[in-house]
Amino acid sequence: MCLVADDGNRVVWSGHRDGRIRCWVMDGGDEDNRKLRNPFKECLSWHAHRGPVLSLTITSYGDLWSGSEGGAIKIWPWEALEKSICLTKEERHMAAIMVERSYVDLRSYLPANGSNNMLTSDIKYLVSDNSRGNVWSAGYFSFALWDARTRELLKVFNTDGLIENKLEVSSIQDVSVDLISASRKDKTQSSIGFFQRSRNAIMGAADAVRRVAAKGGFGDDNRRTEALVVTMDGMIWTGCSSGLLVQWDGNGNRIQDFLYHPFAVQCLCTYGMQIWVGYVSGTVQVLDLKGNLIGGWVAHSSPILNMTIGSGYIFALANHGGIRCWSITSPGPLDGILRSELSGKEFLYTKVENLKILCGTWNVGQGKASQDSLTSWLGSVASDVGIVVVGLQEVEMGAGFLAMSAAKETVGLEGSSVGQWWLDMIDKTLDEGSTFERVGSRQLAGMVIAVWVKINIRFHVGDVDVAAVPCGFGRAIGNKGAVGLRIRVYDKIMCFVNCHFAAHLDAVNRRNADFDHVYRTMSFGRPTSLSYTAAGQSDEALILENNFQSAEGIPELSEADMIVFLGDFNYRLDGISYDEARDFVSQRCFDWLRERDQLRAEMEAGNVFQGMREAEITFPPTYKFERHQAGLAGYDSGEKKRIPAWCDRILYRDSRSSSMAECSLECPIIAFVLQYEACMDVTDSDHKPVRCIFSTDIARVDESIRRQEFGEIIESNEKIRCLLKELCKIPDTIISTNNIILQNHDTLILRITNKCADEDAFFEMKCKGQRTINEDQKLSNHQLRGSFGFPRWLEVIPATGLIKPDHIAEVSVHHEEFQTQEEYVDGIVQNSWCEDSRDKEAILFVKVHGKYTTQTRNHRVRVHHCYSSKKSPIGSQPNSSRPVQGGVLHRSDFQRLSSSYDVVDQLQKLHNP
């Protein structure tokens, strides 16, 4: 779904995948209604496109432009929209039909020499350049520039800035006209409609193939345009799937490129002198209008879908549905003060939660367990824990299965019926649905990992993500390797990794290499550098990581607050015979056996599992046993007589840098092992299942208390209050006149002066209404317009802009030849053009604001067009206006003044409303 807001009339337009556009109007009822959770009500809905509505924008003339598949762009004139919205409830049934048939199809405006590319590329983005009165439409790899008033195609170019070749499209236009003139029933059943849909389907399939090929290294898909925005200085910025940011001028010329983060750009937002960039990694970066990186931080743990400005804050919506906001003054001088003040009150808003986690690992040897075995392993101890993590190995094996698994992985498929059987059986053991909820799982060949969360803490668990790393046969086959699962618990990140490393006594180095490969390459698809510190990431998080550094090259697993490795690591006992091992096991002399443990020796040497710990082993070696034979007598007594070993292990690392550390926001997770044992009574496999129960203390922020402390700091700290007042002030500006009279083709230059000596000013020209003057000099009531919404007889350029300190911006207010607005029905003009000889008047507001405030200072300008064959109405021209007769004043864009006093001297005779 795409959205666009008409702030002039508090209307929101939404485009949907079913091809419909809906109109939502803010409820103008009593105060109680305005405080409702959803203050908007739907007032209009119509079928706009055959395919999904991919993009919407409102132009500087109030028209609604919509884009769909196959290059379809339709314009819905503001006059038709206004008429439909203003209908009474009794007439509302006519509104949808009236609007639906009022569209303008831009194909009919293309010359016979138009661009074929834009007729076939999906219109993913539509952006109105109100500074110049243009519209940008874009697909993934091409752009088109349109005149918003005349709807003329000005330019078509690709992502490199190269102008596209023009091709003959008259035949396509003929098809378009036939489609438009037919009734909906005829269009649906016509052969042309069939071929059009078939073409779109084939193009969609081709695009899917192209993307798959690009992922496989056969194409370049990182140049796709993923976001588009127009800044206040009139520049256009695009973001690419490679993370590249491209700056364009208003004429479609590529200016310069920037790359600050190697992840796909998802959205762009701009206000004042700053541009916010949202990435698929969950990172937000802030740039100035020249492209310099100001700061960046991890805003969410999942992709950022959209960002917007409201009430002085930048809001970011993440893929998981979370919304966070930051002041538009950040990064800035306030952040350091707030960080220091909040850190001093950390003890007030820090809360420590205790959570028990059960981790279990079992090499099932391609067998299936009984319900009693699962109950003995998991069910008997699960009632007192909040999270259950299970890792299985050798669920299925065999060359055929491994080959099929590898093939499925290449196309994004995973899992098997046997793996699902195990998940279902554990669901039953844990009373899934009533006590626990399974939140995620992953299977790679014979390895399975899954996590269950107790329902009463489910609200505090989210951002579940999975990963897999094969280590067998050239790092390509999953007979060895690892599967991982990452979750957020109380805003802290935990990673669980189920491993199966190389077998055999002498393969120590291969096992070490397997761990190293898993640790370095396991990737969950988005970064794990989630800095939930005291300065934290919440709705009041003005505190930012200004010195942002990319985590590129750092293993994602290293950035988790807690990590647990479990599985069949396959480390054996060195320097001991089978009979000796059996004797020591029967005597429970585990200390002597541990001295021979390969894993312990490799960890002490720093060769593997660096920085991790293991609880003391007090259970017998878990490998290798005869199936269905109870007791220690079940150790392998066959021909090979494999030496018993602790192959099945559980290791962990929490947030502590020393054993004396206390749980705090700086050290958010401290874990203690309550139980570490093997279930020796289970005989369904040649390995024994192992389980470990952790007691974890998790430090988290109590948001309600921190918000309260944050508010008290803002209110009580005088330095902060003065800074906020200074940052949010509106520059003092004056305009050269508040009354303009135009005759046919006249142009007058409206000058807007920024009297502030040290602050930039930003202005927007908006039309709040227009009216006509009849022959008897009676005025009609003003008709409200949409956002900007200039009438077609009036051209205002630039309608938005930036004014440097002590500078003057010049705005051209020009009268265009005015003829009655044509009406379209099914895309066809229904009435001829004729001259309108009535006088007209428009009320313009010049809205001025600073770089850090959404509040504005407004200047009111009355623009009166006097038809040339009539005399101007008496009293319509005050002394402060100077009409320009029959000529165009040449613009100088900006004048440099030495000081604000020079401004006053030059404009002392002008009226200042």
TINU-542883 format. One record per residue (C-alpha): x, y, z; residue in one letter. Coordinates in steps of 0.05 Angstrom, whole numbers, plus 5000, padded with zeros to 4 digits. Each point is the difference from the previous one (the first is absolute). Layout:
REM residues N
XYZa ...
***
This chain:
REM residues 913
500050005000m 502450714985c 497650645035l 500250744984v 497250565044a 496550644978d 501550445060d 496050574970g 493549645013n 502449475049r 498649454950v 504049354990v 500049604936w 501849275003s 501649544941g 498949255007h 502249354967r 492949884974d 500850624955g 495550445042r 501350705028i 496650205064r 499050695030c 500350105075w 497750665031v 501650225071m 493749985041d 498050715015g 495449815057g 500550195073d 506249975043e 498549295023d 499749754929n 506650334982r 503349635058k 498049334972l 505449514983r 498250064926n 497650714986p 499349884925f 493949734966k 499449734929e 495850444955c 501749784930l 502649384964s 500649834927w 503449514953h 506150364972a 504449474966h 499549284977r 506349835038g 502250235069p 500850745014v 507550055011l 500950755010s 496250655014l 501850745002t 496450675002i 502750524952t 500850755008s 493250074964y 496349555050g 499349414952d 500849295025l 504849594957w 500049245007s 504849484971g 499149264987s 503049424963e 502450034928g 501250755001g 492750205013a 499450715028i 493250315011k 498350705023i 493950165042w 498650754993p 498950375065w 493550304973e 496949304994a 502749785067l 497550625034e 493149934969k 499449285023s 502550135071i 495050575008c 493949594980l 494749895052t 498849315029k 493949924955e 504350134939e 506049605023r 498249404957h 501650424939m 506950215026a 503849374984a 497349974929i 501450744989m 507249955023v 501449334968e 498350274931r 503550675009s 507149754991y 505250254951v 504349454969d 507050274990l 500949554939r 495450474963s 505050565014y 505949634972l 502250224930p 500549494945a 507450015015n 499249835074g 504149545043s 498249274997n 503849865064n 495350395044m 494149644970l 502649335025t 503550165066s 496049965064d 498950685030i 503049865069k 500950735020y 496550664987l 502850645030v 497650714990s 505550524991d 495950605024n 505950464992s 499549964924r 493049734990g 502449334975n 498849265016v 505149455002w 497749294985s 504849425008a 500849254994g 505949615026y 504650204943f 497050614965s 496950685013f 495350474964a 499050745012l 493150314987w 497150705001d 494850005055a 495750544966r 500149794927t 501449265015r 505350014946e 505649485001l 506450415007l 505449475005k 501249255008v 506749755027f 503149415036n 503649925067t 506550224968d 496850664978g 500249804927l 494050214958i 495949414976e 499249874925n 493450234972k 496049464964l 493750004959e 494049865045v 494150214958s 497549294997s 500249975075i 496250655005q 494649724954d 499349415047v 499550475059s 494550424967v 496149384983d 500549775071l 497850675027i 494050074955s 497349315015a 495449865058s 502849635060r 496549364981k 502550044929d 507050165025k 500149405045t 497849534946q 503750304941s 505949664967s 504050645010i 499049955075g 502149274996f 506450174963f 501450585047q 499449555061r 504149464966s 505450514985r 500250235072n 500349285024a 505849834953i 503650645021m 499049825073g 502849314989a 505950284962a 501450485056d 499849445051a 504949594957v 504550614995r 500150095075r 501649275013v 505650034948a 502750625034a 500149655067k 503749434969g 505350464972g 497350024928f 497550715002g 500850675035d 494050145044d 503250485049n 498550624957r 492549965013r 496750645024t 496649865066e 498250705025a 499050704973l 499350685034v 500350754983v 503850455048t 498650725017m 505750264957d 496749704938g 504649404994m 497449294990i 503149425039w 499349264983t 502249395041g 502249354968c 500049275020s 507650035007s 499650565052g 502150524950l 496950695007l 499550424936v 498750754996q 496550284938w 498150714981d 492950184982g 501349884926n 502149285009g 507650114997n 503949535045r 504350425047i 503849555048q 499849335036d 501149805073f 500949325033l 500049995076y 496849335017h 500349364957p 492749815010f 493950144957a 496750675009v 492649905018q 497550715008c 502050745001l 497150585038c 501950735001t 498650635039y 503850655006g 507549894989m 500049255013q 498649354964i 498449365038w 501749344967v 496849355023g 503549344982y 498049284997v 504949885057s 495750425047g 505150564999t 498250744994v 505050504974q 499550764997v 503150414944l 500250744986d 497650274933l 507049964972k 500449255015g 504650035060n 498749475052l 497950325066i 498649385041g 496849315002g 497249495048w 496549335001v 492750195005a 496749324994h 502149274997s 496249904935s 499450384934p 497350715003i 494050044954l 498350745004n 501650655035m 496150655008t 500350675037i 494850215050g 499750485060s 507550105000g 501849264998y 502449524947i 496049355004f 502749344974a 495649394986l 503549325001a 498349354966n 497849685065h 494950565011g 503950405052g 500250764996i 505350435032r 501250744996c 505650515010w 500150755003s 501750334935i 505350395038t 504249365006s 505649894989p 501650665033g 502750375061p 494349755044l 501949274996d 506350045042g 496450375056i 494249525001l 504549394998r 503850265061s 493850185039e 496449344986l 506249595016s 500150315069g 492949745012k 501049314970e 498749655067f 493050295001l 497649704935y 504149364997t 496049365014k 503049315005v 495949414975e 501749285018n 498749474947l 501649264998k 502149704933i 500149264985l 504849804944c 500149284975g 504249644947t 499249304973w 503049624942n 494149554984v 503749554951g 494550014947q 495149695050g 493650235032k 499050085075a 494349765043s 495750495038q 502949745065d 507150174977s 498050714981l 496550095066t 506249755037s 504450474961w 495750634996l 493149935029g 502349825071s 503750675010v 496450484952a 494650235048s 504750475036d 503450334940v 498050574954g 503749804937i 501549314971v 505449924946v 500849334966v 505649794952g 499649334963l 505249674956q 499549444950e 492450054994v 501049734930e 506349814963m 502049634936g 503050244935a 493250084965g 497050415056f 506250445007l 500050144925a 492650175001m 500950455060s 505750384966a 495750094938a 494250275041k 504550485037e 502250324935t 492850214985v 498450225071g 496449375024l 501749605062e 497249485047g 497349294992s 494349575023s 504449655051v 502350675028g 492850225005q 498349365037w 505250175053w 497350715008l 492949745007d 502249495053m 503650535040i 493950464993d 495949455032k 505249895055t 500150745018l 492550084995d 500950484942e 494250494993g 498049995074s 506650085036t 505350134947f 500050304931e 505049814947r 502950654973v 505049754948g 503749414970s 505249834947r 502249364967q 506349884959l 500549284976a 500149595064g 500650595049m 494050335031v 499550575050i 493550275030a 498050475057v 493849985043w 498050595045v 495249975059k 493750374982i 500250475060n 506650324974i 498449954926r 498850754997f 507350135020h 502849554946v 500750214927g 504450114939d 500849254988v 504949854945d 503549364976v 506349824962a 503949394976a 507249864982v 502049354965p 506949735014c 500249334963g 502949844932f 503250664982g 495650415047r 494049844957a 496549395029i 496350005066g 502249335027n 504550435045k 499150735019g 495250415043a 493150305004v 498750625042g 494250385029l 500150715026r 494750325044i 499150655037r 498149905074v 498550625041y 503550404945d 506349585007k 502649544946i 501149265011m 502849524949c 499549245002f 504349594953v 499149254989n 506449684971c 502349344972h 507550004988f 504849524965a 500449305030a 505849525017h 505350025053l 505550344961d 495750554967a 501250525054v 502450534952n 494149894954r 495350095059r 503550645019n 499550244928a 492649834998d 498750435061f 504150574972d 496249974934h 493249995035v 501850575048y 502750454946r 494849884945t 493349895035m 495550574977s 492850125020f 498450474943g 500350645041r 505350275048p 500349845074t 503350645023s 494150195044l 502550515051s 494350015050y 503950405051t 498050515052a 499850514945a 495649494966g 495749944940q 492950215018s 495050524982d 503750545039e 506849774977a 503150664982l 506449675022i 503449724939l 506349644981e 502950604964n 506649664985n 496649444964f 504549454972q 497849454954s 500349305027a 502449754932e 505249455009g 498049855072i 496749335012p 492750085016e 500349485055l 505250425037s 495050575010e 494749595037a 499050145074d 499849265013m 501949414955i 499249255012v 503449474957f 497049315006l 500649364960g 504249414981d 506950334999f 503249314991n 506150155044y 502849355028r 504749755056l 507549974984d 505249515026g 495349505029i 497649314980s 492949744996y 500949565061d 503250555041e 494450474983a 494749485019r 503549895067d 500450745017f 492750104980v 497749435043s 503950295059q 497250704983r 507150274998c 498050584954f 505650465022d 505349564970w 495949914936l 499150754993r 507650084998e 499749594935r 494350394970d 502050314932q 495050575006l 502650225067r 507249994975a 498350394937e 496150535039m 505650095050e 504850104941a 495350524971g 498949614936n 492449945003v 493850295036f 504150605021q 497050385059g 494849465015m 498749595061r 497449325018e 497149765066a 503649445036e 498549324968i 497249525052t 496849504953f 503149414962p 502250074927p 494050024955t 502949614940y 499849454977k 494349535022f 496349404974e 492850194987r 494749785049h 505249755050q 499550335068a 505750175048g 507450114989l 500549294974a 497050274937g 506550324975y 502249754932d 502449285007s 500249854926g 506049894956e 502150734998k 499250125075k 499850754994r 502950345060i 494750355042p 500250754994a 496350645018w 498050164928c 493550355020d 501350675034r 496950675018i 504550615006l 498050735011y 502450725005r 496150555034d 501550755005s 505149965056r 507150234987s 502049765070s 497249525052s 498650595047m 495650394953a 492950175023e 493850004956c 498950704972s 498450354935l 507449984985e 500349255016c 492849814981p 500149245007i 503349585054i 498849254996a 501149455051f 499449254988v 494949665045l 500349314969q 504649674949y 498549274990e 498849434952a 493749584999c 503449325006m 493349635003d 498350184928v 502149444952t 496950204933d 506750204969s 507449865003d 500750685034h 497050225066k 496050655001p 503250565041v 496550595032r 502350635035c 495650485040i 502450725006f 497750525049s 500850664964t 499550705029d 498150504945i 500650755012a 494950404962r 497450714998v 493350155033d 497550464945e 494650345041s 504950215054i 505350224950r 494950424962r 498150335065q 507350145017e 501250244929f 494250495005g 502650275067e 506850124970i 497050394942i 495850425048e 505350135053s 506550074961n 500650734982e 505549884949k 495849494963i 494050465000r 504050584972c 503049554946l 493249744980l 497250704996k 505850224957e 499749394954l 492550044990c 499350744986k 497050234934i 504450484960p 497250704992d 497850124928t 496450534960i 496749994931i 500150544948s 492450044993t 493749675024n 495850194940n 501549814928i 495950204939i 501449644934l 497350084930q 500849484944n 507049714998h 502550485053d 505649805048t 501650325067l 506049845044i 498149895072l 506150105045r 500749635066i 505550285044t 503349615056n 501850545051k 503549515046c 507550064998a 501849295021d 494149534985e 497549704935d 492750104983a 495649524961f 493850214964f 494149664968e 494750334957m 493149715008k 493350194971c 494650015053k 494350164953g 497650344936q 493850364976r 497150334939t 497250704990i 493650054960n 498250554950e 496450405054d 506449995042q 497049525051k 505049535032l 498649265007s 502149635062n 507149745003h 500649274980q 505149625042l 505849684964r 504249405016g 507449995020s 503350564960f 494349944949g 501250614957f 494650134948p 502149864929r 500050734980w 505450145052l 507349774997e 504350105062v 507449824992i 503349815045p 494449815047a 504949755053t 507150205016g 505750165047l 502050715018i 506950105028k 501150515056p 499550724976d 497849774931h 493950124957i 496349464962a 496150214938e 493749634981v 497050084931s 492450085003v 497749924928h 493249994966h 499049454948e 494850024947e 493649785035f 494949574967q 494449595032t 502449365029q 498849414954e 496049435029e 502149284988y 495549404998v 503649334994d 506250394979g 496650374942i 499050764998v 492550135003q 499650754989n 503850494957s 504550545026w 497150705005c 502550655028e 497850225070d 499450755003s 498450055074r 504850315049d 503249515048k 503250055068e 504549515039a 502350045072i 507149785009l 503549855066f 507550075005v 501749515056k 506950125030v 503549545050h 507049865026g 504249384993k 497849685066y 492750215008t 493649794967t 496550635024q 499450544947t 499350754993r 495050164945n 499550574952h 493550104962r 500350204926v 493950174958r 500949874926v 494850324956h 499549874925h 496450564963c 497549804931y 503450474951s 493750254965s 497250265066k 502150525049k 502649805067s 494950025056p 500350645040i 504149935063g 502849334979s 507150274996q 502950295064p 505850485000n 504849455020s 499349614935s 503150174933r 496849624942p 504549834942v 496950144933q 501549534942g 507049795019g 504049505037v 504950215054l 506749634994h 501849625063r 506650035036s 498249415045d 503550265063f 502950675019q 505650055050r 499250535054l 505650195047s 495550025061s 492850005022s 500350765004y 501250024925d 493749594991v 495950495040v 503050594963d 498449704932q 492949805018l 498050565047q 494750234951k 496949314992l 494149785040h 501549495054n 493649655021p 
***
